[in-house]
């Protein structure tokens, strides 16, 4: 699943080396957290969230019977809130 996310996201971002995916697998679920460079967040989200929704749909299809979730997390957002 991680490889699939990398395959879908890296071509659309300006900083492909900063794409990170954390995955937690359970019996019935697969949870993925996607982190990209701050400049690439809008590219991953797409217009009205369409690109991110499409990536989620592809992951759901690839997950089969398991439920797949993908969250776009912003690193440094928590640090900015603390200041």
Biopython code that builds the backbone (N, CA, C, O; Angstrom):
import numpy as np
from Bio.PDB.StructureBuilder import StructureBuilder

atoms = [
    (1, "UNK", "N", (0.815, -1.196, 0.000)),
    (1, "UNK", "CA", (0.000, 0.000, 0.000)),
    (1, "UNK", "C", (0.862, 1.264, 0.000)),
    (1, "UNK", "O", (0.555, 2.232, -0.696)),
    (2, "UNK", "N", (1.941, 1.248, 0.784)),
    (2, "UNK", "CA", (2.824, 2.409, 0.824)),
    (2, "UNK", "C", (3.400, 2.680, -0.555)),
    (2, "UNK", "O", (3.471, 3.828, -0.994)),
    (3, "UNK", "N", (3.809, 1.623, -1.232)),
    (3, "UNK", "CA", (4.380, 1.788, -2.571)),
    (3, "UNK", "C", (3.369, 2.403, -3.531)),
    (3, "UNK", "O", (3.725, 3.221, -4.379)),
    (4, "UNK", "N", (2.117, 2.009, -3.395)),
    (4, "UNK", "CA", (1.073, 2.560, -4.246)),
    (4, "UNK", "C", (0.910, 4.065, -4.000)),
    (4, "UNK", "O", (0.767, 4.838, -4.948)),
    (5, "UNK", "N", (0.931, 4.472, -2.744)),
    (5, "UNK", "CA", (0.812, 5.895, -2.421)),
    (5, "UNK", "C", (2.001, 6.663, -2.988)),
    (5, "UNK", "O", (1.836, 7.730, -3.578)),
    (6, "UNK", "N", (3.205, 6.112, -2.804)),
    (6, "UNK", "CA", (4.389, 6.767, -3.379)),
    (6, "UNK", "C", (4.254, 6.888, -4.892)),
    (6, "UNK", "O", (4.565, 7.932, -5.466)),
    (7, "UNK", "N", (3.792, 5.827, -5.535)),
    (7, "UNK", "CA", (3.652, 5.808, -6.995)),
    (7, "UNK", "C", (2.649, 6.857, -7.475)),
    (7, "UNK", "O", (2.826, 7.438, -8.545)),
    (8, "UNK", "N", (1.599, 7.102, -6.693)),
    (8, "UNK", "CA", (0.574, 8.065, -7.081)),
    (8, "UNK", "C", (0.946, 9.505, -6.750)),
    (8, "UNK", "O", (0.569, 10.422, -7.480)),
    (9, "UNK", "N", (1.681, 9.717, -5.659)),
    (9, "UNK", "CA", (1.928, 11.070, -5.165)),
    (9, "UNK", "C", (3.219, 11.683, -5.710)),
    (9, "UNK", "O", (3.235, 12.865, -6.056)),
    (10, "UNK", "N", (4.281, 10.919, -5.792)),
    (10, "UNK", "CA", (5.572, 11.492, -6.193)),
    (10, "UNK", "C", (5.554, 12.217, -7.539)),
    (10, "UNK", "O", (6.207, 13.253, -7.665)),
    (11, "UNK", "N", (4.842, 11.725, -8.544)),
    (11, "UNK", "CA", (4.849, 12.449, -9.831)),
    (11, "UNK", "C", (4.147, 13.808, -9.798)),
    (11, "UNK", "O", (4.383, 14.635, -10.679)),
    (12, "UNK", "N", (3.292, 14.059, -8.806)),
    (12, "UNK", "CA", (2.528, 15.314, -8.821)),
    (12, "UNK", "C", (3.084, 16.374, -7.877)),
    (12, "UNK", "O", (2.551, 17.482, -7.814)),
    (13, "UNK", "N", (4.150, 16.052, -7.142)),
    (13, "UNK", "CA", (4.718, 17.020, -6.203)),
    (13, "UNK", "C", (6.044, 17.563, -6.729)),
    (13, "UNK", "O", (6.701, 16.940, -7.562)),
    (14, "UNK", "N", (6.420, 18.735, -6.224)),
    (14, "UNK", "CA", (7.682, 19.356, -6.631)),
    (14, "UNK", "C", (8.870, 18.836, -5.830)),
    (14, "UNK", "O", (10.014, 18.934, -6.275)),
    (15, "UNK", "N", (8.599, 18.283, -4.650)),
    (15, "UNK", "CA", (9.651, 17.769, -3.772)),
    (15, "UNK", "C", (9.393, 16.292, -3.462)),
    (15, "UNK", "O", (8.996, 15.957, -2.346)),
    (16, "UNK", "N", (9.616, 15.409, -4.440)),
    (16, "UNK", "CA", (9.284, 13.991, -4.232)),
    (16, "UNK", "C", (10.104, 13.315, -3.143)),
    (16, "UNK", "O", (9.665, 12.311, -2.581)),
    (17, "UNK", "N", (11.280, 13.838, -2.834)),
    (17, "UNK", "CA", (12.101, 13.224, -1.791)),
    (17, "UNK", "C", (11.533, 13.458, -0.398)),
    (17, "UNK", "O", (11.939, 12.787, 0.551)),
    (18, "UNK", "N", (10.604, 14.395, -0.260)),
    (18, "UNK", "CA", (10.031, 14.709, 1.042)),
    (18, "UNK", "C", (8.667, 14.064, 1.264)),
    (18, "UNK", "O", (7.973, 14.391, 2.226)),
    (19, "UNK", "N", (8.287, 13.155, 0.384)),
    (19, "UNK", "CA", (7.037, 12.418, 0.560)),
    (19, "UNK", "C", (7.290, 11.293, 1.561)),
    (19, "UNK", "O", (8.199, 10.481, 1.389)),
    (20, "UNK", "N", (6.464, 11.264, 2.612)),
    (20, "UNK", "CA", (6.592, 10.226, 3.638)),
    (20, "UNK", "C", (5.228, 9.602, 3.870)),
    (20, "UNK", "O", (4.208, 10.292, 3.868)),
    (21, "UNK", "N", (5.219, 8.290, 4.071)),
    (21, "UNK", "CA", (3.977, 7.578, 4.339)),
    (21, "UNK", "C", (4.192, 6.679, 5.544)),
    (21, "UNK", "O", (5.102, 5.850, 5.562)),
    (22, "UNK", "N", (3.343, 6.852, 6.549)),
    (22, "UNK", "CA", (3.332, 5.958, 7.707)),
    (22, "UNK", "C", (2.103, 5.084, 7.590)),
    (22, "UNK", "O", (1.009, 5.570, 7.301)),
    (23, "UNK", "N", (2.286, 3.774, 7.818)),
    (23, "UNK", "CA", (1.175, 2.850, 7.652)),
    (23, "UNK", "C", (1.007, 2.013, 8.910)),
    (23, "UNK", "O", (1.976, 1.528, 9.493)),
    (24, "UNK", "N", (-0.256, 1.859, 9.313)),
    (24, "UNK", "CA", (-0.611, 0.980, 10.427)),
    (24, "UNK", "C", (-1.666, 0.020, 9.899)),
    (24, "UNK", "O", (-2.738, 0.428, 9.454)),
    (25, "UNK", "N", (-1.336, -1.267, 9.961)),
    (25, "UNK", "CA", (-2.260, -2.282, 9.453)),
    (25, "UNK", "C", (-2.924, -3.020, 10.593)),
    (25, "UNK", "O", (-2.283, -3.384, 11.579)),
    (26, "UNK", "N", (-4.210, -3.232, 10.444)),
    (26, "UNK", "CA", (-4.973, -4.069, 11.354)),
    (26, "UNK", "C", (-5.600, -5.197, 10.565)),
    (26, "UNK", "O", (-5.355, -5.341, 9.367)),
    (27, "UNK", "N", (-6.414, -6.003, 11.244)),
    (27, "UNK", "CA", (-7.063, -7.107, 10.542)),
    (27, "UNK", "C", (-8.050, -6.608, 9.496)),
    (27, "UNK", "O", (-8.134, -7.156, 8.397)),
    (28, "UNK", "N", (-8.796, -5.561, 9.847)),
    (28, "UNK", "CA", (-9.844, -5.085, 8.956)),
    (28, "UNK", "C", (-9.571, -3.704, 8.377)),
    (28, "UNK", "O", (-10.333, -3.231, 7.535)),
    (29, "UNK", "N", (-8.498, -3.049, 8.812)),
    (29, "UNK", "CA", (-8.239, -1.687, 8.347)),
    (29, "UNK", "C", (-6.771, -1.478, 7.996)),
    (29, "UNK", "O", (-5.883, -2.179, 8.482)),
    (30, "UNK", "N", (-6.553, -0.509, 7.153)),
    (30, "UNK", "CA", (-5.215, -0.026, 6.828)),
    (30, "UNK", "C", (-5.278, 1.493, 6.943)),
    (30, "UNK", "O", (-6.029, 2.145, 6.219)),
    (31, "UNK", "N", (-4.488, 2.051, 7.853)),
    (31, "UNK", "CA", (-4.458, 3.501, 8.040)),
    (31, "UNK", "C", (-3.126, 4.025, 7.521)),
    (31, "UNK", "O", (-2.062, 3.532, 7.894)),
    (32, "UNK", "N", (-3.200, 5.024, 6.664)),
    (32, "UNK", "CA", (-2.000, 5.630, 6.102)),
    (32, "UNK", "C", (-2.002, 7.124, 6.397)),
    (32, "UNK", "O", (-3.031, 7.792, 6.293)),
    (33, "UNK", "N", (-0.840, 7.629, 6.764)),
    (33, "UNK", "CA", (-0.657, 9.065, 6.967)),
    (33, "UNK", "C", (0.357, 9.545, 5.942)),
    (33, "UNK", "O", (1.482, 9.049, 5.888)),
    (34, "UNK", "N", (-0.042, 10.500, 5.140)),
    (34, "UNK", "CA", (0.793, 11.044, 4.078)),
    (34, "UNK", "C", (1.306, 12.409, 4.498)),
    (34, "UNK", "O", (0.532, 13.274, 4.909)),
    (35, "UNK", "N", (2.602, 12.596, 4.393)),
    (35, "UNK", "CA", (3.227, 13.873, 4.710)),
    (35, "UNK", "C", (4.025, 14.323, 3.497)),
    (35, "UNK", "O", (4.824, 13.564, 2.948)),
    (36, "UNK", "N", (3.797, 15.577, 3.082)),
    (36, "UNK", "CA", (4.519, 16.142, 1.941)),
    (36, "UNK", "C", (5.063, 17.508, 2.342)),
    (36, "UNK", "O", (4.677, 18.065, 3.369)),
    (37, "UNK", "N", (5.949, 18.032, 1.535)),
    (37, "UNK", "CA", (6.493, 19.381, 1.744)),
    (37, "UNK", "C", (5.336, 20.378, 1.741)),
    (37, "UNK", "O", (4.354, 20.191, 1.023)),
    (38, "UNK", "N", (5.452, 21.427, 2.536)),
    (38, "UNK", "CA", (4.383, 22.426, 2.658)),
    (38, "UNK", "C", (3.982, 23.025, 1.314)),
    (38, "UNK", "O", (2.813, 23.352, 1.110)),
    (39, "UNK", "N", (4.926, 23.173, 0.404)),
    (39, "UNK", "CA", (4.624, 23.733, -0.917)),
    (39, "UNK", "C", (3.805, 22.784, -1.790)),
    (39, "UNK", "O", (3.200, 23.211, -2.773)),
    (40, "UNK", "N", (3.784, 21.498, -1.433)),
    (40, "UNK", "CA", (3.113, 20.495, -2.259)),
    (40, "UNK", "C", (1.729, 20.103, -1.758)),
    (40, "UNK", "O", (1.045, 19.302, -2.395)),
    (41, "UNK", "N", (1.312, 20.652, -0.633)),
    (41, "UNK", "CA", (0.015, 20.276, -0.055)),
    (41, "UNK", "C", (-1.116, 20.567, -1.036)),
    (41, "UNK", "O", (-2.000, 19.731, -1.222)),
    (42, "UNK", "N", (-1.098, 21.726, -1.657)),
    (42, "UNK", "CA", (-2.179, 22.077, -2.588)),
    (42, "UNK", "C", (-2.175, 21.174, -3.821)),
    (42, "UNK", "O", (-3.235, 20.896, -4.381)),
    (43, "UNK", "N", (-1.012, 20.718, -4.246)),
    (43, "UNK", "CA", (-0.942, 19.816, -5.402)),
    (43, "UNK", "C", (-1.560, 18.465, -5.061)),
    (43, "UNK", "O", (-2.240, 17.859, -5.889)),
    (44, "UNK", "N", (-1.320, 17.999, -3.843)),
    (44, "UNK", "CA", (-1.869, 16.702, -3.428)),
    (44, "UNK", "C", (-3.379, 16.814, -3.207)),
    (44, "UNK", "O", (-4.127, 15.900, -3.557)),
    (45, "UNK", "N", (-3.821, 17.911, -2.639)),
    (45, "UNK", "CA", (-5.257, 18.081, -2.411)),
    (45, "UNK", "C", (-6.002, 18.282, -3.720)),
    (45, "UNK", "O", (-7.103, 17.758, -3.896)),
    (46, "UNK", "N", (-5.421, 19.025, -4.626)),
    (46, "UNK", "CA", (-6.074, 19.281, -5.900)),
    (46, "UNK", "C", (-7.211, 20.266, -5.753)),
    (46, "UNK", "O", (-7.491, 20.751, -4.657)),
    (47, "UNK", "N", (-7.858, 20.556, -6.851)),
    (47, "UNK", "CA", (-8.967, 21.504, -6.852)),
    (47, "UNK", "C", (-10.160, 20.897, -6.126)),
    (47, "UNK", "O", (-10.654, 19.835, -6.506)),
    (48, "UNK", "N", (-10.615, 21.569, -5.089)),
    (48, "UNK", "CA", (-11.748, 21.115, -4.266)),
    (48, "UNK", "C", (-11.517, 19.727, -3.663)),
    (48, "UNK", "O", (-12.477, 19.013, -3.375)),
    (49, "UNK", "N", (-10.253, 19.340, -3.471)),
    (49, "UNK", "CA", (-9.941, 18.057, -2.851)),
    (49, "UNK", "C", (-10.076, 16.862, -3.777)),
    (49, "UNK", "O", (-10.063, 15.718, -3.321)),
    (50, "UNK", "N", (-10.204, 17.112, -5.063)),
    (50, "UNK", "CA", (-10.443, 16.023, -6.015)),
    (50, "UNK", "C", (-9.286, 15.049, -6.125)),
    (50, "UNK", "O", (-9.500, 13.839, -6.192)),
    (51, "UNK", "N", (-8.066, 15.557, -6.146)),
    (51, "UNK", "CA", (-6.905, 14.677, -6.296)),
    (51, "UNK", "C", (-6.766, 13.760, -5.088)),
    (51, "UNK", "O", (-6.560, 12.557, -5.244)),
    (52, "UNK", "N", (-6.875, 14.312, -3.905)),
    (52, "UNK", "CA", (-6.773, 13.512, -2.684)),
    (52, "UNK", "C", (-7.903, 12.488, -2.618)),
    (52, "UNK", "O", (-7.678, 11.344, -2.223)),
    (53, "UNK", "N", (-9.092, 12.880, -2.995)),
    (53, "UNK", "CA", (-10.232, 11.960, -3.005)),
    (53, "UNK", "C", (-9.997, 10.820, -3.994)),
    (53, "UNK", "O", (-10.343, 9.672, -3.715)),
    (54, "UNK", "N", (-9.415, 11.134, -5.141)),
    (54, "UNK", "CA", (-9.118, 10.097, -6.136)),
    (54, "UNK", "C", (-8.083, 9.109, -5.615)),
    (54, "UNK", "O", (-8.211, 7.902, -5.824)),
    (55, "UNK", "N", (-7.060, 9.617, -4.941)),
    (55, "UNK", "CA", (-6.047, 8.733, -4.351)),
    (55, "UNK", "C", (-6.700, 7.814, -3.317)),
    (55, "UNK", "O", (-6.407, 6.620, -3.264)),
    (56, "UNK", "N", (-7.584, 8.380, -2.499)),
    (56, "UNK", "CA", (-8.305, 7.572, -1.500)),
    (56, "UNK", "C", (-9.162, 6.496, -2.155)),
    (56, "UNK", "O", (-9.231, 5.371, -1.661)),
    (57, "UNK", "N", (-9.817, 6.833, -3.266)),
    (57, "UNK", "CA", (-10.637, 5.847, -3.974)),
    (57, "UNK", "C", (-9.795, 4.702, -4.515)),
    (57, "UNK", "O", (-10.197, 3.541, -4.433)),
    (58, "UNK", "N", (-8.642, 5.019, -5.060)),
    (58, "UNK", "CA", (-7.741, 3.982, -5.579)),
    (58, "UNK", "C", (-7.268, 3.082, -4.447)),
    (58, "UNK", "O", (-7.210, 1.862, -4.604)),
    (59, "UNK", "N", (-6.930, 3.677, -3.308)),
    (59, "UNK", "CA", (-6.499, 2.880, -2.152)),
    (59, "UNK", "C", (-7.612, 1.977, -1.657)),
    (59, "UNK", "O", (-7.363, 0.825, -1.302)),
    (60, "UNK", "N", (-8.825, 2.480, -1.629)),
    (60, "UNK", "CA", (-9.958, 1.653, -1.199)),
    (60, "UNK", "C", (-10.134, 0.449, -2.115)),
    (60, "UNK", "O", (-10.394, -0.661, -1.651)),
    (61, "UNK", "N", (-9.992, 0.673, -3.396)),
    (61, "UNK", "CA", (-10.107, -0.431, -4.351)),
    (61, "UNK", "C", (-8.975, -1.438, -4.175)),
    (61, "UNK", "O", (-9.192, -2.645, -4.285)),
    (62, "UNK", "N", (-7.778, -0.948, -3.905)),
    (62, "UNK", "CA", (-6.620, -1.830, -3.744)),
    (62, "UNK", "C", (-6.659, -2.594, -2.426)),
    (62, "UNK", "O", (-6.060, -3.664, -2.313)),
    (63, "UNK", "N", (-7.354, -2.058, -1.434)),
    (63, "UNK", "CA", (-7.391, -2.686, -0.107)),
    (63, "UNK", "C", (-8.289, -3.913, -0.073)),
    (63, "UNK", "O", (-8.196, -4.718, 0.853)),
    (64, "UNK", "N", (-9.141, -4.067, -1.049)),
    (64, "UNK", "CA", (-10.023, -5.229, -1.075)),
    (64, "UNK", "C", (-11.066, -5.153, 0.025)),
    (64, "UNK", "O", (-11.808, -4.176, 0.118)),
    (65, "UNK", "N", (-11.122, -6.180, 0.855)),
    (65, "UNK", "CA", (-12.125, -6.238, 1.920)),
    (65, "UNK", "C", (-11.795, -5.337, 3.095)),
    (65, "UNK", "O", (-12.682, -4.969, 3.865)),
    (66, "UNK", "N", (-10.532, -4.981, 3.237)),
    (66, "UNK", "CA", (-10.147, -4.115, 4.351)),
    (66, "UNK", "C", (-10.522, -2.670, 4.047)),
    (66, "UNK", "O", (-10.617, -2.274, 2.885)),
    (67, "UNK", "N", (-10.731, -1.900, 5.083)),
    (67, "UNK", "CA", (-11.039, -0.480, 4.924)),
    (67, "UNK", "C", (-9.724, 0.295, 4.936)),
    (67, "UNK", "O", (-8.925, 0.161, 5.863)),
    (68, "UNK", "N", (-9.509, 1.099, 3.909)),
    (68, "UNK", "CA", (-8.281, 1.898, 3.809)),
    (68, "UNK", "C", (-8.612, 3.360, 4.063)),
    (68, "UNK", "O", (-9.563, 3.896, 3.493)),
    (69, "UNK", "N", (-7.827, 4.002, 4.918)),
    (69, "UNK", "CA", (-7.980, 5.429, 5.154)),
    (69, "UNK", "C", (-6.648, 6.110, 4.892)),
    (69, "UNK", "O", (-5.586, 5.566, 5.195)),
    (70, "UNK", "N", (-6.717, 7.303, 4.328)),
    (70, "UNK", "CA", (-5.523, 8.095, 4.048)),
    (70, "UNK", "C", (-5.746, 9.489, 4.590)),
    (70, "UNK", "O", (-6.709, 10.164, 4.226)),
    (71, "UNK", "N", (-4.847, 9.915, 5.467)),
    (71, "UNK", "CA", (-4.908, 11.260, 6.025)),
    (71, "UNK", "C", (-3.692, 12.042, 5.563)),
    (71, "UNK", "O", (-2.573, 11.529, 5.584)),
    (72, "UNK", "N", (-3.904, 13.261, 5.153)),
    (72, "UNK", "CA", (-2.817, 14.165, 4.774)),
    (72, "UNK", "C", (-2.453, 14.956, 6.023)),
    (72, "UNK", "O", (-3.243, 15.772, 6.498)),
    (73, "UNK", "N", (-1.262, 14.717, 6.552)),
    (73, "UNK", "CA", (-0.827, 15.394, 7.765)),
    (73, "UNK", "C", (0.243, 16.409, 7.402)),
    (73, "UNK", "O", (1.034, 16.206, 6.481)),
    (74, "UNK", "N", (0.247, 17.499, 8.144)),
    (74, "UNK", "CA", (1.229, 18.546, 7.898)),
    (74, "UNK", "C", (2.226, 18.553, 9.043)),
    (74, "UNK", "O", (1.878, 18.867, 10.182)),
    (75, "UNK", "N", (3.469, 18.206, 8.734)),
    (75, "UNK", "CA", (4.511, 18.262, 9.736)),
    (75, "UNK", "C", (4.812, 19.716, 10.043)),
    (75, "UNK", "O", (4.807, 20.565, 9.151)),
    (76, "UNK", "N", (5.070, 19.992, 11.291)),
    (76, "UNK", "CA", (5.393, 21.355, 11.696)),
    (76, "UNK", "C", (4.165, 22.160, 12.046)),
    (76, "UNK", "O", (4.294, 23.252, 12.600)),
    (77, "UNK", "N", (2.969, 21.662, 11.742)),
    (77, "UNK", "CA", (1.751, 22.396, 12.086)),
    (77, "UNK", "C", (1.578, 22.448, 13.597)),
    (77, "UNK", "O", (1.163, 23.469, 14.144)),
    (78, "UNK", "N", (1.898, 21.346, 14.272)),
    (78, "UNK", "CA", (1.777, 21.326, 15.740)),
    (78, "UNK", "C", (2.809, 22.244, 16.372)),
    (78, "UNK", "O", (2.525, 22.910, 17.368)),
    (79, "UNK", "N", (4.004, 22.284, 15.801)),
    (79, "UNK", "CA", (5.052, 23.160, 16.344)),
    (79, "UNK", "C", (4.679, 24.624, 16.149)),
    (79, "UNK", "O", (4.982, 25.455, 17.004)),
    (80, "UNK", "N", (4.036, 24.947, 15.052)),
    (80, "UNK", "CA", (3.629, 26.325, 14.802)),
    (80, "UNK", "C", (2.522, 26.745, 15.759)),
    (80, "UNK", "O", (2.452, 27.909, 16.153)),
    (81, "UNK", "N", (1.659, 25.808, 16.135)),
    (81, "UNK", "CA", (0.572, 26.109, 17.061)),
    (81, "UNK", "C", (1.082, 26.376, 18.469)),
    (81, "UNK", "O", (0.477, 27.148, 19.213)),
    (82, "UNK", "N", (2.192, 25.742, 18.840)),
    (82, "UNK", "CA", (2.719, 25.871, 20.185)),
    (82, "UNK", "C", (3.387, 27.230, 20.416)),
    (82, "UNK", "O", (3.475, 27.688, 21.556)),
    (83, "UNK", "N", (3.851, 27.866, 19.362)),
    (83, "UNK", "CA", (4.565, 29.136, 19.498)),
    (83, "UNK", "C", (3.653, 30.300, 19.745)),
    (83, "UNK", "O", (4.120, 31.432, 19.879)),
]
sb = StructureBuilder()
sb.init_structure("model")
sb.init_model(0)
sb.init_chain("A")
sb.init_seg("    ")
for serial, (resi, resn, name, xyz) in enumerate(atoms, 1):
    if name == "N":
        sb.init_residue(resn, " ", resi, " ")
    sb.init_atom(name, np.array(xyz, "f"), 0.0, 1.0, " ", f" {name:<3s}", serial, name[0])
structure = sb.get_structure()
